[in-house]
Amino acid sequence: MNKDDKIDSVIGKSTTIHGDVKVNGSIKVDGKVEGNVTSKESALIGKESTVKGNISCRSAVVGGKVQGNINAQDVIEFQSGAEMYGDVVCKGLIVEKGVFFEGNCRMSQETKESNK
């Protein structure tokens, strides 16, 4: 996420959402989502958060736990302490020390653009 990008939607720490979330801009998840997350821009998954569903976005920064697949048109960054249970498709991948990743990674110039 660029410093010029703004966060359009925030799911707070004490919030749990059961169902899909679709945002035309960027989203920050600090709570829990049980459903798919689709963002036309960036998806930020906070250190204390959990997403049980697929994530589709332009770029992603994951600090918490994801149980599902991530499809990013650009870069996915996993921060120290993140847990990823699923497959990722992206153009670039950053994995910090201390990340748990169980799944497959496919780096491709052509990702599925399911967040139109």
N, C-alpha and C positions, 0 to 999 in steps of 0.2 A: 504494500500500500504506500503510495506516495504521500509526502507531507502535505500536499495540496488537496488530497482527497478528504472528503468529509463523510462522517458516518450519518446515514439517513435514518436508520432504525436501530434501537437498542432493546435487547431482551435482558432485563435486570436479573440480579442474582437470586432473588426470591420468586422468580417467575418460572412456571412450567407450562409449555405449550404442547398440546396433543393435536397434531395436524401439520399440514404443510405450510411453510412460510415463503412468500415470494416478495422480493423487494426490487424496485427499479434502480436503486442506488447501492450503497454499501450497508452492511449490517454487522453489528457487534453482538455476540451472544455471550452473556455472562451467566445465564441461567441454564435451563434444561429444555431441549426441544426433542420431542418424539415425533418425527416426521421429516420430510425433505426440506432443505433450505436452498432456495434459488435466489441468487443475487446477480444483477447485471454488472456490478462492480466488485468490490472486495467483500470477503467474508472473514471476520475476525472471531475466532473461537477462544474465549478467555480461559485462563488457567484453571478456574474452578467449575467450568461449564462441561456439559455433556450433550452431544448430539447423537441421537439414535435414528439415523436416516442418511440419505445421500445429500451431498452438497455439490451444487453446480454454481460456478462463479467465474469472474475474470481472473482473480488471484485470491489466495487464502493464506492466512496466518493462523496456525493452530497451536494453542498452548494447553488445551484441555483434552477431553476424551471424545473421540469420534468412532462410532460403530456404524459404518456404512462406507460407501465409495465417495471419493472426491474427484470431480472433473473440473479442472481449471484451464482456461484458455491461455494463461500465462504461467505464473510461478506459484508454487506451494511452499510455504515455510513451516517447518515443525520446530517449535521452541522446546527447550529443555523441560522435561517433565510431561510432555505430550504423550498421549496414547492413541494409536491409530490401528483400528481393526477393520481393514477393508482395502480395496484397490484404489490407486490414484492414477490419473491421466493428466499430464501437464507438459509444458514446454521446458520448465526448469524446476529443480527440486533443491531445497535447502533443508538439511537435517542437522540440528544441533546435538551435541553430546547429551545423553540422558533421555533420548526419545525411544519409546517402544513402538515398533512398527511391525504389524503382522498382516501381510497382504502382498500384492504385486504392484509394481510401478511400470507404467508405460510412458515414455517420453516421446511426444509426437508434435510435429508442426501443425497437425490437423486434429484438433480435439472436437468432441461432439458439442455443438452449440445448442444445448437444450434449454438455455435461459434467455431465449429471445422474447 
